[in-house]
Amino acid sequence: MGYSEAVKRKIPGDTNEKKRREELWGKIADAYERGGEDTIKSVLLGEAEGIYTEFDRLLRELRKKL
């Protein structure tokens, strides 16, 4: 078993949460294999942008309701 699989086995969480974490870990591991640290940074920045976009959308919805 390689390092990536060993880390994946240790990821905690319930079913949905664990699945999301495993998917993120898979993206990180693939990024490292493709291009090292700089590729990981790019993947994480993309993930963070997605989180920010979703948060902003939810915040706008909340403001409409208030």
Backbone hydrogen bonds, N-H to C=O, Kabsch-Sander energy under -0.5 kcal/mol:
donor,donor_aa,acceptor,acceptor_aa,energy
6,A,2,G,-2.2
7,V,3,Y,-2.5
8,K,4,S,-2.3
9,R,5,E,-2.0
10,K,6,A,-0.7
10,K,7,V,-1.1
11,I,8,K,-1.1
18,K,14,D,-3.4
19,K,15,T,-2.1
20,R,16,N,-2.3
21,R,17,E,-2.3
22,E,18,K,-2.7
23,E,19,K,-2.4
24,L,20,R,-2.2
25,W,21,R,-2.7
26,G,22,E,-2.5
27,K,23,E,-2.1
28,I,24,L,-2.4
29,A,25,W,-3.0
30,D,26,G,-2.5
31,A,27,K,-2.4
32,Y,28,I,-2.3
33,E,29,A,-2.0
34,R,30,D,-2.1
35,G,31,A,-2.5
36,G,31,A,-0.6
36,G,32,Y,-1.7
38,D,35,G,-0.5
40,I,36,G,-1.8
41,K,37,E,-2.5
42,S,38,D,-1.8
43,V,39,T,-2.3
44,L,40,I,-2.8
45,L,41,K,-2.5
46,G,42,S,-2.0
47,E,43,V,-2.2
48,A,44,L,-2.7
49,E,45,L,-2.2
50,G,46,G,-1.9
51,I,47,E,-2.1
52,Y,48,A,-2.7
53,T,49,E,-2.5
54,E,50,G,-2.2
55,F,51,I,-2.6
56,D,52,Y,-2.7
57,R,53,T,-2.1
58,L,54,E,-2.4
59,L,55,F,-2.5
60,R,56,D,-2.2
61,E,57,R,-2.0
62,L,58,L,-2.2
63,R,59,L,-2.3
64,K,60,R,-1.8
65,K,61,E,-1.6
66,L,62,L,-1.6
